[in-house]
Amino acid sequence: MPRTLFRRSLSIMFIFATVVPVFAWHDAGHKLTGYIAWQRMTPQAREAAVRILRAAPEDSQIAALYSIYGFQPIDVKKMEFFIWVPTWADAIRERTFPVRYRKYHHSNWHYYDTFWRSENGKVVFVTVSEEGGQALPQLKASERTLRDPNATDADKAVALAWFLHLAGDLTQPLHNSARVTDREPKGDQGGNLFLLTPEGTPRESQLNLHSFWDGITIRSVPLKQGQCELDYLSDLGGRMMKRHRYEDFAARLQIGNYEAWHKDGLDLAISSVFTPDLKRFEMPSPKYQKAAFELSQKQITLAGYRIADTLNSVFAAAPPASNPTAPN
């Protein structure tokens, strides 16, 4: 690892240290949504986004990362900074920064669950006493703040950081689903209660279905020894965009229709996550893992395209005509 990259990594770890488990799409998945979005964003949208994020409140520590991406071309620095921001909403779960944690962390903003169960082979939607999360209304609220001419750039920065994160969360199928069973009458918490490790496995060694899906990308394509993270994201993100072209997602983008985003994720949870071959206390088959990776790539790419189109609209600029895959 180059010395400057090592120092930068240590600085990021110090400011955004986290001891919590894996979250939606893992750190790499959220950064991939940022990378893909950046490729589709217009120059005007890029400049506006970075300017607003640099105006974030000091206690949020969002803007602090800009200076860490230091000695490199300014366009690369801006891109790396933007790519990191979708992970902020997970980083602030760390309780050793109590002011930041109390002010900005909202655990129930990361999901928007619909409760359902399978009865005689049919899906039945049910009502339970549990709260289903706030991701959908918070996405709407974030966009409203970004479009509000009276909102300060500081407020817009926090709204943008949440938008970048939640747009990725809602494309992870299990952030839209709470499956109800006799074992989990109040829902399975997005697959968190569905264990894939043998029954009785110590807690620290357990793997649940939610974490399996969150980490499927980095587990399937791990960062190589000594590989720069930006090279990793550029290579994998570029391959995702080449395989899943923007033009092929026209019917699924549904910009501004967050209910449709949620339904899209829920439908995939029902049809593609809880497949007949999935068994509790057993690791999924190689076939299932391959299918999960393929779907995750499509969903992460979709999230990036949705983010880009939304921000291009917010910042009043037309989308580019081509489908670039290389960093600018």
BALOBA-1460 file (C-alpha; in Angstrom, 3 decimals):
// residues 328
<rec num="1" residu="m" x="0.000" y="0.000" z="0.000"/>
<rec num="2" residu="p" x="1.466" y="3.410" z="-0.912"/>
<rec num="3" residu="r" x="2.532" y="5.424" z="2.126"/>
<rec num="4" residu="t" x="0.114" y="8.304" z="1.391"/>
<rec num="5" residu="l" x="-2.782" y="5.865" z="1.031"/>
<rec num="6" residu="f" x="-1.785" y="4.180" z="4.300"/>
<rec num="7" residu="r" x="-1.708" y="7.502" z="6.162"/>
<rec num="8" residu="r" x="-5.055" y="8.461" z="4.656"/>
<rec num="9" residu="s" x="-6.585" y="5.148" z="5.678"/>
<rec num="10" residu="l" x="-5.379" y="5.624" z="9.252"/>
<rec num="11" residu="s" x="-6.859" y="9.123" z="9.330"/>
<rec num="12" residu="i" x="-10.206" y="7.896" z="8.083"/>
<rec num="13" residu="m" x="-10.176" y="5.062" z="10.616"/>
<rec num="14" residu="f" x="-9.464" y="7.542" z="13.402"/>
<rec num="15" residu="i" x="-12.259" y="9.943" z="12.453"/>
<rec num="16" residu="f" x="-14.818" y="7.307" z="11.527"/>
<rec num="17" residu="a" x="-13.757" y="4.337" z="13.643"/>
<rec num="18" residu="t" x="-16.509" y="1.743" z="13.795"/>
<rec num="19" residu="v" x="-16.815" y="-1.527" z="15.667"/>
<rec num="20" residu="v" x="-20.298" y="-2.358" z="14.445"/>
<rec num="21" residu="p" x="-21.091" y="-5.310" z="12.134"/>
<rec num="22" residu="v" x="-21.679" y="-5.155" z="8.401"/>
<rec num="23" residu="f" x="-24.501" y="-2.936" z="7.137"/>
<rec num="24" residu="a" x="-26.358" y="-2.521" z="3.859"/>
<rec num="25" residu="w" x="-24.160" y="-3.403" z="0.887"/>
<rec num="26" residu="h" x="-21.129" y="-3.276" z="3.157"/>
<rec num="27" residu="d" x="-18.753" y="-0.309" z="2.955"/>
<rec num="28" residu="a" x="-17.615" y="-1.289" z="-0.544"/>
<rec num="29" residu="g" x="-21.164" y="-1.589" z="-1.855"/>
<rec num="30" residu="h" x="-22.111" y="1.912" z="-0.742"/>
<rec num="31" residu="k" x="-18.908" y="3.310" z="-2.204"/>
<rec num="32" residu="l" x="-19.705" y="1.584" z="-5.489"/>
<rec num="33" residu="t" x="-23.073" y="3.355" z="-5.608"/>
<rec num="34" residu="g" x="-21.195" y="6.624" z="-5.123"/>
<rec num="35" residu="y" x="-18.669" y="5.759" z="-7.819"/>
<rec num="36" residu="i" x="-21.355" y="4.816" z="-10.340"/>
<rec num="37" residu="a" x="-23.414" y="7.895" z="-9.514"/>
<rec num="38" residu="w" x="-20.375" y="10.125" z="-10.044"/>
<rec num="39" residu="q" x="-19.866" y="8.712" z="-13.527"/>
<rec num="40" residu="r" x="-23.425" y="9.636" z="-14.523"/>
<rec num="41" residu="m" x="-23.514" y="13.046" z="-12.837"/>
<rec num="42" residu="t" x="-23.013" y="16.211" z="-14.844"/>
<rec num="43" residu="p" x="-20.111" y="18.545" z="-14.042"/>
<rec num="44" residu="q" x="-22.618" y="20.997" z="-12.538"/>
<rec num="45" residu="a" x="-24.098" y="18.335" z="-10.262"/>
<rec num="46" residu="r" x="-20.653" y="17.136" z="-9.176"/>
<rec num="47" residu="e" x="-19.502" y="20.637" z="-8.278"/>
<rec num="48" residu="a" x="-22.716" y="21.452" z="-6.423"/>
<rec num="49" residu="a" x="-22.630" y="18.192" z="-4.464"/>
<rec num="50" residu="v" x="-19.008" y="18.618" z="-3.356"/>
<rec num="51" residu="r" x="-19.531" y="22.292" z="-2.485"/>
<rec num="52" residu="i" x="-22.547" y="21.449" z="-0.320"/>
<rec num="53" residu="l" x="-20.861" y="18.500" z="1.384"/>
<rec num="54" residu="r" x="-17.864" y="20.675" z="2.286"/>
<rec num="55" residu="a" x="-20.292" y="23.033" z="4.052"/>
<rec num="56" residu="a" x="-21.493" y="20.272" z="6.408"/>
<rec num="57" residu="p" x="-21.676" y="21.075" z="10.133"/>
<rec num="58" residu="e" x="-18.316" y="20.585" z="11.796"/>
<rec num="59" residu="d" x="-19.697" y="18.136" z="14.362"/>
<rec num="60" residu="s" x="-20.956" y="15.846" z="11.581"/>
<rec num="61" residu="q" x="-17.322" y="15.338" z="10.452"/>
<rec num="62" residu="i" x="-18.452" y="14.992" z="6.846"/>
<rec num="63" residu="a" x="-16.281" y="17.790" z="5.489"/>
<rec num="64" residu="a" x="-13.242" y="16.627" z="7.475"/>
<rec num="65" residu="l" x="-12.610" y="13.876" z="4.947"/>
<rec num="66" residu="y" x="-12.096" y="16.285" z="2.049"/>
<rec num="67" residu="s" x="-8.702" y="17.406" z="3.316"/>
<rec num="68" residu="i" x="-7.562" y="13.809" z="3.851"/>
<rec num="69" residu="y" x="-7.880" y="13.011" z="0.149"/>
<rec num="70" residu="g" x="-4.900" y="15.273" z="-0.269"/>
<rec num="71" residu="f" x="-2.034" y="15.136" z="-2.730"/>
<rec num="72" residu="q" x="-3.698" y="14.160" z="-5.994"/>
<rec num="73" residu="p" x="-5.471" y="15.868" z="-8.911"/>
<rec num="74" residu="i" x="-8.416" y="17.939" z="-7.714"/>
<rec num="75" residu="d" x="-10.964" y="16.017" z="-9.814"/>
<rec num="76" residu="v" x="-9.835" y="12.717" z="-8.302"/>
<rec num="77" residu="k" x="-9.887" y="14.233" z="-4.821"/>
<rec num="78" residu="k" x="-13.485" y="15.409" z="-5.292"/>
<rec num="79" residu="m" x="-14.541" y="12.030" z="-6.634"/>
<rec num="80" residu="e" x="-12.956" y="10.082" z="-3.766"/>
<rec num="81" residu="f" x="-14.571" y="12.410" z="-1.251"/>
<rec num="82" residu="f" x="-17.991" y="11.968" z="-2.878"/>
<rec num="83" residu="i" x="-17.558" y="8.196" z="-3.092"/>
<rec num="84" residu="w" x="-16.875" y="8.008" z="0.646"/>
<rec num="85" residu="v" x="-19.951" y="10.021" z="1.742"/>
<rec num="86" residu="p" x="-22.541" y="7.213" z="1.196"/>
<rec num="87" residu="t" x="-20.855" y="5.335" z="4.063"/>
<rec num="88" residu="w" x="-21.217" y="8.203" z="6.558"/>
<rec num="89" residu="a" x="-24.644" y="7.120" z="7.850"/>
<rec num="90" residu="d" x="-23.145" y="3.799" z="8.947"/>
<rec num="91" residu="a" x="-19.940" y="5.320" z="10.353"/>
<rec num="92" residu="i" x="-21.877" y="7.560" z="12.740"/>
<rec num="93" residu="r" x="-23.204" y="4.509" z="14.590"/>
<rec num="94" residu="e" x="-19.922" y="4.561" z="16.529"/>
<rec num="95" residu="r" x="-20.782" y="5.586" z="20.107"/>
<rec num="96" residu="t" x="-17.292" y="6.740" z="21.058"/>
<rec num="97" residu="f" x="-18.167" y="10.024" z="19.321"/>
<rec num="98" residu="p" x="-21.202" y="10.768" z="21.540"/>
<rec num="99" residu="v" x="-22.066" y="14.235" z="20.181"/>
<rec num="100" residu="r" x="-22.067" y="13.040" z="16.600"/>
<rec num="101" residu="y" x="-23.906" y="9.866" z="17.556"/>
<rec num="102" residu="r" x="-26.706" y="11.597" z="19.464"/>
<rec num="103" residu="k" x="-27.217" y="14.314" z="16.875"/>
<rec num="104" residu="y" x="-27.019" y="12.408" z="13.608"/>
<rec num="105" residu="h" x="-27.525" y="8.675" z="14.140"/>
<rec num="106" residu="h" x="-31.009" y="7.274" z="13.464"/>
<rec num="107" residu="s" x="-31.107" y="3.490" z="13.536"/>
<rec num="108" residu="n" x="-34.617" y="3.184" z="12.080"/>
<rec num="109" residu="w" x="-33.843" y="5.318" z="9.013"/>
<rec num="110" residu="h" x="-31.923" y="2.510" z="7.309"/>
<rec num="111" residu="y" x="-34.869" y="0.325" z="6.346"/>
<rec num="112" residu="y" x="-38.541" y="0.387" z="5.408"/>
<rec num="113" residu="d" x="-40.014" y="-3.026" z="6.084"/>
<rec num="114" residu="t" x="-43.192" y="-4.537" z="4.744"/>
<rec num="115" residu="f" x="-44.294" y="-7.500" z="6.866"/>
<rec num="116" residu="w" x="-45.302" y="-10.632" z="5.004"/>
<rec num="117" residu="r" x="-45.602" y="-14.360" z="5.396"/>
<rec num="118" residu="s" x="-45.986" y="-17.360" z="3.144"/>
<rec num="119" residu="e" x="-49.231" y="-19.291" z="3.474"/>
<rec num="120" residu="n" x="-49.834" y="-22.355" z="1.285"/>
<rec num="121" residu="g" x="-47.275" y="-21.113" z="-1.193"/>
<rec num="122" residu="k" x="-48.786" y="-17.623" z="-1.453"/>
<rec num="123" residu="v" x="-47.485" y="-14.325" z="-0.098"/>
<rec num="124" residu="v" x="-49.768" y="-12.662" z="2.429"/>
<rec num="125" residu="f" x="-49.035" y="-9.178" z="3.755"/>
<rec num="126" residu="v" x="-49.682" y="-8.820" z="7.477"/>
<rec num="127" residu="t" x="-49.727" y="-6.171" z="10.183"/>
<rec num="128" residu="v" x="-47.640" y="-6.576" z="13.323"/>
<rec num="129" residu="s" x="-46.921" y="-4.349" z="16.301"/>
<rec num="130" residu="e" x="-43.330" y="-3.637" z="15.263"/>
<rec num="131" residu="e" x="-42.304" y="-0.332" z="13.667"/>
<rec num="132" residu="g" x="-41.253" y="-0.829" z="10.070"/>
<rec num="133" residu="g" x="-38.566" y="1.833" z="9.659"/>
<rec num="134" residu="q" x="-38.306" y="5.283" z="8.115"/>
<rec num="135" residu="a" x="-36.082" y="4.940" z="5.033"/>
<rec num="136" residu="l" x="-38.797" y="5.851" z="2.560"/>
<rec num="137" residu="p" x="-40.099" y="9.029" z="4.246"/>
<rec num="138" residu="q" x="-36.534" y="10.100" z="5.031"/>
<rec num="139" residu="l" x="-35.541" y="9.785" z="1.372"/>
<rec num="140" residu="k" x="-38.418" y="12.081" z="0.520"/>
<rec num="141" residu="a" x="-37.441" y="14.510" z="3.271"/>
<rec num="142" residu="s" x="-33.811" y="14.534" z="2.103"/>
<rec num="143" residu="e" x="-34.806" y="15.405" z="-1.448"/>
<rec num="144" residu="r" x="-37.129" y="18.156" z="-0.214"/>
<rec num="145" residu="t" x="-34.284" y="19.699" z="1.762"/>
<rec num="146" residu="l" x="-31.957" y="19.539" z="-1.238"/>
<rec num="147" residu="r" x="-34.547" y="21.344" z="-3.372"/>
<rec num="148" residu="d" x="-35.473" y="23.901" z="-0.723"/>
<rec num="149" residu="p" x="-34.052" y="27.333" z="-1.671"/>
<rec num="150" residu="n" x="-34.314" y="28.425" z="1.948"/>
<rec num="151" residu="a" x="-32.342" y="25.496" z="3.373"/>
<rec num="152" residu="t" x="-28.741" y="26.212" z="4.355"/>
<rec num="153" residu="d" x="-25.875" y="24.358" z="2.701"/>
<rec num="154" residu="a" x="-25.104" y="22.835" z="6.100"/>
<rec num="155" residu="d" x="-28.593" y="21.339" z="6.274"/>
<rec num="156" residu="k" x="-28.360" y="20.236" z="2.660"/>
<rec num="157" residu="a" x="-25.037" y="18.519" z="3.335"/>
<rec num="158" residu="v" x="-26.525" y="16.267" z="6.005"/>
<rec num="159" residu="a" x="-29.577" y="15.631" z="3.807"/>
<rec num="160" residu="l" x="-27.343" y="14.726" z="0.865"/>
<rec num="161" residu="a" x="-25.248" y="12.336" z="2.963"/>
<rec num="162" residu="w" x="-28.401" y="10.567" z="4.104"/>
<rec num="163" residu="f" x="-29.844" y="10.517" z="0.581"/>
<rec num="164" residu="l" x="-26.690" y="8.925" z="-0.836"/>
<rec num="165" residu="h" x="-26.856" y="6.224" z="1.819"/>
<rec num="166" residu="l" x="-30.577" y="5.494" z="1.859"/>
<rec num="167" residu="a" x="-30.833" y="5.284" z="-1.922"/>
<rec num="168" residu="g" x="-28.401" y="2.393" z="-1.649"/>
<rec num="169" residu="d" x="-30.175" y="0.864" z="1.343"/>
<rec num="170" residu="l" x="-33.512" y="0.593" z="-0.449"/>
<rec num="171" residu="t" x="-31.963" y="-1.375" z="-3.312"/>
<rec num="172" residu="q" x="-30.777" y="-4.061" z="-0.866"/>
<rec num="173" residu="p" x="-33.838" y="-6.341" z="-0.902"/>
<rec num="174" residu="l" x="-33.742" y="-7.166" z="2.814"/>
<rec num="175" residu="h" x="-33.987" y="-3.481" z="3.761"/>
<rec num="176" residu="n" x="-37.566" y="-3.642" z="2.499"/>
<rec num="177" residu="s" x="-38.698" y="-6.932" z="4.002"/>
<rec num="178" residu="a" x="-39.674" y="-8.425" z="7.348"/>
<rec num="179" residu="r" x="-40.722" y="-12.030" z="6.863"/>
<rec num="180" residu="v" x="-43.132" y="-13.330" z="9.516"/>
<rec num="181" residu="t" x="-42.970" y="-16.968" z="10.584"/>
<rec num="182" residu="d" x="-44.026" y="-18.965" z="13.614"/>
<rec num="183" residu="r" x="-40.444" y="-18.608" z="14.787"/>
<rec num="184" residu="e" x="-40.447" y="-14.823" z="14.158"/>
<rec num="185" residu="p" x="-44.042" y="-13.656" z="14.739"/>
<rec num="186" residu="k" x="-42.919" y="-10.002" z="14.732"/>
<rec num="187" residu="g" x="-40.818" y="-10.369" z="11.597"/>
<rec num="188" residu="d" x="-37.258" y="-11.472" z="10.944"/>
<rec num="189" residu="q" x="-35.771" y="-7.946" z="11.020"/>
<rec num="190" residu="g" x="-34.770" y="-8.013" z="7.398"/>
<rec num="191" residu="g" x="-33.186" y="-11.442" z="7.642"/>
<rec num="192" residu="n" x="-31.117" y="-10.584" z="10.718"/>
<rec num="193" residu="l" x="-32.866" y="-13.350" z="12.678"/>
<rec num="194" residu="f" x="-32.415" y="-15.925" z="9.899"/>
<rec num="195" residu="l" x="-29.119" y="-17.627" z="10.802"/>
<rec num="196" residu="l" x="-27.002" y="-19.404" z="8.181"/>
<rec num="197" residu="t" x="-24.494" y="-20.834" z="10.649"/>
<rec num="198" residu="p" x="-25.357" y="-24.009" z="12.594"/>
<rec num="199" residu="e" x="-27.720" y="-23.655" z="15.528"/>
<rec num="200" residu="g" x="-25.768" y="-22.999" z="18.722"/>
<rec num="201" residu="t" x="-22.891" y="-21.199" z="16.968"/>
<rec num="202" residu="p" x="-21.407" y="-18.565" z="19.327"/>
<rec num="203" residu="r" x="-22.794" y="-15.105" z="18.620"/>
<rec num="204" residu="e" x="-19.454" y="-13.673" z="17.509"/>
<rec num="205" residu="s" x="-19.174" y="-16.393" z="14.848"/>
<rec num="206" residu="q" x="-22.738" y="-16.269" z="13.566"/>
<rec num="207" residu="l" x="-23.663" y="-15.223" z="10.043"/>
<rec num="208" residu="n" x="-27.218" y="-14.196" z="9.281"/>
<rec num="209" residu="l" x="-28.993" y="-13.781" z="5.968"/>
<rec num="210" residu="h" x="-28.920" y="-9.986" z="6.116"/>
<rec num="211" residu="s" x="-25.163" y="-9.855" z="6.633"/>
<rec num="212" residu="f" x="-24.689" y="-12.440" z="3.899"/>
<rec num="213" residu="w" x="-26.426" y="-10.159" z="1.390"/>
<rec num="214" residu="d" x="-24.745" y="-7.009" z="2.694"/>
<rec num="215" residu="g" x="-21.292" y="-8.464" z="2.166"/>
<rec num="216" residu="i" x="-21.851" y="-10.543" z="-0.981"/>
<rec num="217" residu="t" x="-19.946" y="-8.173" z="-3.276"/>
<rec num="218" residu="i" x="-16.756" y="-7.784" z="-1.239"/>
<rec num="219" residu="r" x="-16.883" y="-11.489" z="-0.408"/>
<rec num="220" residu="s" x="-17.221" y="-12.451" z="-4.080"/>
<rec num="221" residu="v" x="-14.639" y="-9.953" z="-5.354"/>
<rec num="222" residu="p" x="-12.284" y="-9.185" z="-2.461"/>
<rec num="223" residu="l" x="-9.811" y="-6.330" z="-2.481"/>
<rec num="224" residu="k" x="-6.466" y="-7.734" z="-3.625"/>
<rec num="225" residu="q" x="-3.361" y="-7.525" z="-1.479"/>
<rec num="226" residu="g" x="-1.873" y="-4.059" z="-1.931"/>
<rec num="227" residu="q" x="-4.648" y="-2.909" z="-4.274"/>
<rec num="228" residu="c" x="-5.643" y="0.746" z="-4.025"/>
<rec num="229" residu="e" x="-9.292" y="1.059" z="-3.042"/>
<rec num="230" residu="l" x="-10.027" y="3.534" z="-5.842"/>
<rec num="231" residu="d" x="-8.592" y="1.105" z="-8.407"/>
<rec num="232" residu="y" x="-10.796" y="-1.616" z="-6.943"/>
<rec num="233" residu="l" x="-13.936" y="0.541" z="-7.118"/>
<rec num="234" residu="s" x="-13.116" y="1.849" z="-10.593"/>
<rec num="235" residu="d" x="-12.510" y="-1.625" z="-11.985"/>
<rec num="236" residu="l" x="-15.542" y="-3.312" z="-10.417"/>
<rec num="237" residu="g" x="-17.830" y="-0.311" z="-10.865"/>
<rec num="238" residu="g" x="-16.821" y="0.026" z="-14.488"/>
<rec num="239" residu="r" x="-17.565" y="-3.653" z="-15.119"/>
<rec num="240" residu="m" x="-20.943" y="-3.291" z="-13.432"/>
<rec num="241" residu="m" x="-21.863" y="-0.315" z="-15.611"/>
<rec num="242" residu="k" x="-20.712" y="-2.096" z="-18.757"/>
<rec num="243" residu="r" x="-22.776" y="-5.168" z="-17.927"/>
<rec num="244" residu="h" x="-25.813" y="-3.240" z="-16.653"/>
<rec num="245" residu="r" x="-26.172" y="-0.279" z="-18.963"/>
<rec num="246" residu="y" x="-28.092" y="2.808" z="-17.944"/>
<rec num="247" residu="e" x="-30.393" y="2.410" z="-20.929"/>
<rec num="248" residu="d" x="-31.476" y="-1.019" z="-19.715"/>
<rec num="249" residu="f" x="-32.827" y="0.415" z="-16.456"/>
<rec num="250" residu="a" x="-35.297" y="2.909" z="-17.940"/>
<rec num="251" residu="a" x="-38.360" y="1.125" z="-16.556"/>
<rec num="252" residu="r" x="-36.895" y="0.701" z="-13.061"/>
<rec num="253" residu="l" x="-35.361" y="4.102" z="-12.326"/>
<rec num="254" residu="q" x="-38.660" y="5.653" z="-11.168"/>
<rec num="255" residu="i" x="-36.949" y="8.887" z="-10.111"/>
<rec num="256" residu="g" x="-38.778" y="10.473" z="-7.178"/>
<rec num="257" residu="n" x="-41.134" y="7.519" z="-6.799"/>
<rec num="258" residu="y" x="-39.698" y="6.080" z="-3.612"/>
<rec num="259" residu="e" x="-42.703" y="3.832" z="-3.065"/>
<rec num="260" residu="a" x="-41.740" y="2.117" z="-6.330"/>
<rec num="261" residu="w" x="-38.143" y="1.766" z="-5.119"/>
<rec num="262" residu="h" x="-39.410" y="0.069" z="-1.977"/>
<rec num="263" residu="k" x="-41.770" y="-2.255" z="-3.856"/>
<rec num="264" residu="d" x="-38.978" y="-3.176" z="-6.239"/>
<rec num="265" residu="g" x="-36.750" y="-4.208" z="-3.319"/>
<rec num="266" residu="l" x="-39.564" y="-6.038" z="-1.528"/>
<rec num="267" residu="d" x="-40.459" y="-8.048" z="-4.623"/>
<rec num="268" residu="l" x="-36.828" y="-9.155" z="-4.926"/>
<rec num="269" residu="a" x="-36.690" y="-10.156" z="-1.265"/>
<rec num="270" residu="i" x="-39.699" y="-12.388" z="-1.744"/>
<rec num="271" residu="s" x="-38.689" y="-13.851" z="-5.102"/>
<rec num="272" residu="s" x="-34.879" y="-13.893" z="-5.081"/>
<rec num="273" residu="v" x="-33.769" y="-13.947" z="-1.436"/>
<rec num="274" residu="f" x="-36.194" y="-16.428" z="0.121"/>
<rec num="275" residu="t" x="-35.877" y="-19.052" z="-2.574"/>
<rec num="276" residu="p" x="-37.041" y="-22.648" z="-1.986"/>
<rec num="277" residu="d" x="-33.464" y="-23.919" z="-1.614"/>
<rec num="278" residu="l" x="-32.597" y="-21.484" z="1.214"/>
<rec num="279" residu="k" x="-32.447" y="-23.257" z="4.558"/>
<rec num="280" residu="r" x="-32.035" y="-21.959" z="8.090"/>
<rec num="281" residu="f" x="-28.743" y="-22.884" z="9.816"/>
<rec num="282" residu="e" x="-27.130" y="-23.821" z="6.481"/>
<rec num="283" residu="m" x="-24.833" y="-21.805" z="4.246"/>
<rec num="284" residu="p" x="-26.437" y="-21.093" z="0.863"/>
<rec num="285" residu="s" x="-25.382" y="-23.259" z="-2.042"/>
<rec num="286" residu="p" x="-22.763" y="-22.050" z="-4.562"/>
<rec num="287" residu="k" x="-25.632" y="-21.569" z="-7.040"/>
<rec num="288" residu="y" x="-27.477" y="-19.320" z="-4.579"/>
<rec num="289" residu="q" x="-24.323" y="-17.346" z="-3.792"/>
<rec num="290" residu="k" x="-23.625" y="-16.780" z="-7.469"/>
<rec num="291" residu="a" x="-27.190" y="-15.595" z="-8.058"/>
<rec num="292" residu="a" x="-26.977" y="-13.287" z="-5.015"/>
<rec num="293" residu="f" x="-23.784" y="-11.720" z="-6.329"/>
<rec num="294" residu="e" x="-25.279" y="-11.214" z="-9.772"/>
<rec num="295" residu="l" x="-28.365" y="-9.566" z="-8.319"/>
<rec num="296" residu="s" x="-26.328" y="-7.396" z="-5.950"/>
<rec num="297" residu="q" x="-24.285" y="-6.029" z="-8.845"/>
<rec num="298" residu="k" x="-27.458" y="-5.102" z="-10.683"/>
<rec num="299" residu="q" x="-28.985" y="-3.470" z="-7.617"/>
<rec num="300" residu="i" x="-25.872" y="-1.485" z="-6.718"/>
<rec num="301" residu="t" x="-25.656" y="-0.221" z="-10.294"/>
<rec num="302" residu="l" x="-29.324" y="0.700" z="-10.224"/>
<rec num="303" residu="a" x="-28.796" y="2.669" z="-7.003"/>
<rec num="304" residu="g" x="-25.940" y="4.594" z="-8.605"/>
<rec num="305" residu="y" x="-28.059" y="5.492" z="-11.626"/>
<rec num="306" residu="r" x="-30.965" y="6.565" z="-9.425"/>
<rec num="307" residu="i" x="-28.702" y="8.778" z="-7.329"/>
<rec num="308" residu="a" x="-27.169" y="10.399" z="-10.401"/>
<rec num="309" residu="d" x="-30.470" y="11.147" z="-12.107"/>
<rec num="310" residu="t" x="-31.915" y="12.567" z="-8.903"/>
<rec num="311" residu="l" x="-28.939" y="14.848" z="-8.282"/>
<rec num="312" residu="n" x="-28.798" y="15.928" z="-11.922"/>
<rec num="313" residu="s" x="-32.428" y="16.956" z="-11.522"/>
<rec num="314" residu="v" x="-31.906" y="18.617" z="-8.152"/>
<rec num="315" residu="f" x="-28.998" y="20.628" z="-9.497"/>
<rec num="316" residu="a" x="-30.818" y="21.379" z="-12.767"/>
<rec num="317" residu="a" x="-28.583" y="19.757" z="-15.321"/>
<rec num="318" residu="a" x="-29.246" y="17.291" z="-18.123"/>
<rec num="319" residu="p" x="-27.741" y="13.768" z="-17.863"/>
<rec num="320" residu="p" x="-24.780" y="12.901" z="-20.094"/>
<rec num="321" residu="a" x="-25.510" y="11.191" z="-23.379"/>
<rec num="322" residu="s" x="-22.987" y="8.391" z="-22.949"/>
<rec num="323" residu="n" x="-22.465" y="5.701" z="-20.331"/>
<rec num="324" residu="p" x="-18.900" y="6.404" z="-19.071"/>
<rec num="325" residu="t" x="-17.052" y="3.778" z="-17.076"/>
<rec num="326" residu="a" x="-13.707" y="5.433" z="-16.375"/>
<rec num="327" residu="p" x="-13.065" y="7.917" z="-13.574"/>
<rec num="328" residu="n" x="-12.945" y="11.584" z="-14.579"/>
